[in-house]
Amino acid sequence: MEKYKYIDLFAGAGGMSLGFDKAGFENVLAVEYDECFAETYKFNFPDHNLKVEDIKNISNDEIKKIIGNNKIDVIIGGPPCQGFSIAGRIGRNFIDDERNQLFKEFVRFVNVIKPKIFVMENVAALKTHNKGKTIEEIVNEFKNVGYTVKYDVLNAVNYGVPQQRRRIFIIGTLNENNKFEFPKKTNKYITIKEALKGLPELKSGETSNIPNHNAMHHSKQMLEKMSYVKDGGDRNDIPEELRPKSGDIRKYIRYNSKEPSICITGDMRKVFHFNQNRALTGRELARIQTFPDNFIFKGNAGKVQQQIGNAVPPKLAFQIANSVKEVLDNE
Ligand SMILES: C[S@@+](CC[C@H](N)C(=O)[O-])C[C@H]1O[C@@H](n2cnc3c(N)ncnc32)[C@H](O)[C@@H]1O
């Protein structure tokens, strides 16, 4: 049977692409403009058609040329939307704020290609922002190009991902009767200890021969203070006389081995391993995001963290992809 075809916009390292590939979809195009993230994508998906380009520079004619005779079933992607956080406060609409231009680029691709279904992922706050007006605007933008929209905030921890990560998923279908059903929750949380199992121990500054499993270097003072912080503990574990009086509270937190991880972002340098005196390595962060160990991240430590922190956990993307498949199978 022919595979369903997808396009990944704002592809990053490819967390979402990986989930869709695993569910049996075929990539026709991926767009990412960051050279380093694109290197990662190319390395892990050598058969995909990656365009390393600012999405704004891809004209409608070019889109049609790239697609050719392919019938696109689904467009997926997570456009960065920066303007929404203050748009409400200053009384401006989400759509009119130029910092949300990339959202409009996503709508433009959907409008030109007219896939049967699209999946747009974004920060959970979109749902409640500006007393619900922002999500209403978004739904209307898609409605104007012919789509019926459903949305929900999912917490990755409920889908076999060892991490508290809430994100909105907005799903539109060309069919007026949007039959998409969000995946069913699993009933067991995976702890961080389970997630990191089997990875060799490392000291601050040590490297290993496992790809992306290299520990960053911490100052002597930091290491001393953190040596007092227990599994799941914080700066209050540090003896009074050594405890910093001010500064970033996150500097002195240790992961709780019995819980899933807190949300992985682009900068996790200040949260320490539950029983090793250092921050997590890229490989450990990748485990928490459910990337397999053979998925390699390119670039320096900062870039590696960014692309891991940006990603949709592949395991969650896989379940979304299966729900998308249900819709397509029943068209
Ligand atoms: C939230 S991340 C996407 C993560 C991806 N969905 C995943 O699962 O790994 C957004 C991506 O959009 C890219 N991006 C931002 N502006 C762009 C633009 N104008 N053109 C193309 N890509 C852009 C960023 O470099 C970043 O990798």
The ligand as an ORCA input file, in Angstrom:
! r2SCAN-3c Opt
* xyz 0 1
  C       9.916     24.540     17.859
  S      11.178     24.231     16.723
  C      10.545     22.829     15.859
  C      10.883     21.517     16.454
  C      10.440     20.325     15.622
  N       9.025     20.334     15.354
  C      10.822     19.015     16.296
  O       9.927     18.249     16.667
  O      12.037     18.723     16.432
  C      10.977     25.504     15.532
  C      12.004     25.525     14.408
  O      11.657     26.541     13.453
  C      12.864     27.014     12.883
  N      12.566     28.304     12.234
  C      12.328     29.479     12.857
  N      12.091     30.443     11.954
  C      12.189     29.866     10.724
  C      12.059     30.364      9.401
  N      11.777     31.646      9.161
  N      12.203     29.504      8.375
  C      12.487     28.184      8.600
  N      12.633     27.669      9.856
  C      12.490     28.498     10.898
  C      13.799     27.093     14.079
  O      15.156     27.132     13.664
  C      13.414     25.849     14.870
  O      14.248     24.776     14.532
*
